[in-house]
């Protein structure tokens, strides 16, 4: 199998082999950032089972969610329907983030924990593409694991290198005249894992804002 097919197969199998992979709770970093923004249009890249996307809709956003796994997307649709959310408020697509495209531009683009092990994805390329989906005055938020989360040990392999906020920011290759860096930092926090057990994780956070004069 080629690189993308291998990643697609791995993630589809992981979702299909479990009734639920993630907790369904919103990412705390996203909740904090979104609370500071006026709701508008949002794009959730790597939306998984829809926890963040559904939460954003409930806060007043119109959301597009994209994930590699069709099973994850179907679970996101089910989660949205259970909240009374229709397809006009939350549009979902199963697609490879390295090639998925849209003419829409968004007020908020979020990439939460966009990691893949043991089968890697072209993560830096996806992040650069994510920046291209941000409209004038919009925000790009990247939240990453800066160290292994406790629940991921069984899926990891030797040699996986976690990104730093600085490496993610550098990978974006942003035009300094067009973008403002609002955060590039590492944060420690207490949370609960997918199984509900308490966990300590290290987040890498990059938050940048496109100029209102940026290209559309």
PyMOL commands that set and color helices and strands:
alter all, ss='L'
color gray80, all
select helices_A, chain A and resi 3-16+28-34+51-58+70-82+123-132+150-155+165-172
alter helices_A, ss='H'
color red, helices_A
select strands_A, chain A and resi 41-45+62-67+90-94+106-112+134-145+179-192+198-210
alter strands_A, ss='S'
color yellow, strands_A
deselect
rebuild
show_as cartoon
